[in-house]
Amino acid sequence: MLDWTDRHYRYFARTMSANTLLYTEMVTTGAIIHGSGDYLAYNEEEHPIALQLGGSNPADLAHCAKLAAERGYDEVNINVGCPSDRVQNGRFGACLMAEPELVAESVDAMKQVVDIPVTVKTRIGIDDQDSYEFLTRFIGMVSAKGCTDFTIHARKAWLQGLSPKENREIPPLDYDRVYQLKRDFPQLNIGINGGITSLEQAKIHLQHVDGVMVGREAYQNPYILAQVDQQLFNSNAPVLSREDVIEKMVPYIEKHLQQGGRLNHITRHMIGLFQGLPGSRSWRRFLSENAHKQGAGIEVVRGAIDLMNANKPAVDPELER
Ligand SMILES: Cc1cc2nc3c(=O)[nH]c(=O)nc-3n(C[C@H](O)[C@H](O)[C@H](O)COP(=O)(O)O)c2cc1C
């Protein structure tokens, strides 16, 4: 998720779950090929990790897939679900649902140069092209070129008139359509995405499909990740407390600070760790107000914990809202 799942967030997520597949933010082929930064940088601890690419030129996508494989990514995913204007101007994202031939050609070009899985994230439709036949035609053509893994955001996108945020909220979710897709393409790995906010919900979806992708909840309430391994991957590892998670982050934060990084680059992703608990507001506020300051160090994190513990109200006003 753009601006959210950067490498600091992913490291943080990985402290809680060893098995969850983590995705990068969408990185455009243009940025990788022409940009000056290293858009493929990640921490070794982040594995298993998928690079999500935005693009529609098969040669460029293949080039970037090859770079990703060389850098050790475990998977490369094409974004066919983002409806933003900027992305449409670049002729990629959700508008590519209307061009299954091009997506198929891209998958083909990428698969010719890498051995890691080439996967596609898409929606159930775009604009008035929202019939089940439209979706199955897309999946049929792209899978014919060797893509075996699809994640489906279970709502369509309106390419005009709705903001990306509205396009994550207004078009209704249709999980049954994704379940139907799995029944009609049993040989494919079909993952479902959209509006999933608990592991209980995830388990229900897993009775119908092969995978579950959680977006906003995994960011805004990241502690949901702490029991994924135990509940979904049969792990016997102990479940970490939130405080354990913070302690696991301390060496990473200190290294980042030593290298001249800012504290809030990391802590901004940790703001939701105590989501829903008494005192969470103190944690959030203290970090927001202090972690961006010049020279802010690990003492700010410790200060936020202390303040939270000191300010735990008998009843959290936030929960009463
Ligand atoms: C801030 C933000 C950035 C996002 N960026 C991306 C992105 O780069 N690539 C992508 O495939 N989806 C992106 N999404 C969409 C999510 O991956 C997901 O499909 C959507 O939020 C629905 O799932 P959820 O209800 O679990 O959040 C983004 C969502 C948000 C909130």
The ligand as an SDF file (V2000), in Angstrom:
LIG
                    3D

 31 33  0  0  0  0  0  0  0  0999 V2000
   -3.1370    3.9990    1.6860 C   0  0  0  0  0  0  0  0  0  0  0  0
   -3.4250    2.8460    0.7550 C   0  0  0  0  0  0  0  0  0  0  0  0
   -2.5470    2.5720   -0.2630 C   0  0  0  0  0  0  0  0  0  0  0  0
   -2.7800    1.5080   -1.1360 C   0  0  0  0  0  0  0  0  0  0  0  0
   -1.8630    1.2210   -2.0890 N   0  0  0  0  0  0  0  0  0  0  0  0
   -2.0160    0.1050   -2.8340 C   0  0  0  0  0  0  0  0  0  0  0  0
   -0.9910   -0.3180   -3.7270 C   0  0  0  0  0  0  0  0  0  0  0  0
    0.0850    0.3050   -3.8340 O   0  0  0  0  0  0  0  0  0  0  0  0
   -1.2140   -1.4380   -4.4420 N   0  0  0  0  0  0  0  0  0  0  0  0
   -2.3560   -2.1820   -4.3260 C   0  0  0  0  0  0  0  0  0  0  0  0
   -2.4930   -3.2250   -4.9750 O   0  0  0  0  0  0  0  0  0  0  0  0
   -3.3360   -1.8010   -3.5000 N   0  0  0  0  0  0  0  0  0  0  0  0
   -3.1890   -0.6940   -2.7400 C   0  0  0  0  0  0  0  0  0  0  0  0
   -4.1740   -0.3360   -1.8620 N   0  0  0  0  0  0  0  0  0  0  0  0
   -5.4160   -1.1300   -1.8010 C   0  0  0  0  0  0  0  0  0  0  0  0
   -5.2870   -2.2830   -0.8070 C   0  0  0  0  0  0  0  0  0  0  0  0
   -4.2320   -3.1550   -1.2120 O   0  0  0  0  0  0  0  0  0  0  0  0
   -6.5620   -3.1000   -0.7440 C   0  0  0  0  0  0  0  0  0  0  0  0
   -6.8240   -3.6770   -1.9970 O   0  0  0  0  0  0  0  0  0  0  0  0
   -7.7710   -2.2790   -0.3180 C   0  0  0  0  0  0  0  0  0  0  0  0
   -7.4520   -1.3890    0.7100 O   0  0  0  0  0  0  0  0  0  0  0  0
   -8.9110   -3.2110    0.1390 C   0  0  0  0  0  0  0  0  0  0  0  0
   -8.4630   -4.1040    1.1340 O   0  0  0  0  0  0  0  0  0  0  0  0
   -8.6930   -3.8000    2.7140 P   0  0  0  0  0  0  0  0  0  0  0  0
  -10.1710   -3.5970    2.9140 O   0  0  0  0  0  0  0  0  0  0  0  0
   -8.1650   -5.0280    3.4130 O   0  0  0  0  0  0  0  0  0  0  0  0
   -7.9360   -2.5690    3.0270 O   0  0  0  0  0  0  0  0  0  0  0  0
   -3.9570    0.7230   -0.9910 C   0  0  0  0  0  0  0  0  0  0  0  0
   -4.8480    1.0110    0.0630 C   0  0  0  0  0  0  0  0  0  0  0  0
   -4.5940    2.0580    0.9240 C   0  0  0  0  0  0  0  0  0  0  0  0
   -5.5640    2.3300    2.0580 C   0  0  0  0  0  0  0  0  0  0  0  0
  1  2  1  0
  2  3  1  0
  2 30  2  0
  3  4  2  0
  4  5  1  0
  4 28  1  0
  5  6  2  0
  6  7  1  0
  6 13  1  0
  7  8  2  0
  7  9  1  0
  9 10  1  0
 10 11  2  0
 10 12  1  0
 12 13  2  0
 13 14  1  0
 14 15  1  0
 14 28  1  0
 15 16  1  0
 16 17  1  0
 16 18  1  0
 18 19  1  0
 18 20  1  0
 20 21  1  0
 20 22  1  0
 22 23  1  0
 23 24  1  0
 24 25  2  0
 24 26  1  0
 24 27  1  0
 28 29  2  0
 29 30  1  0
 30 31  1  0
M  END
$$$$
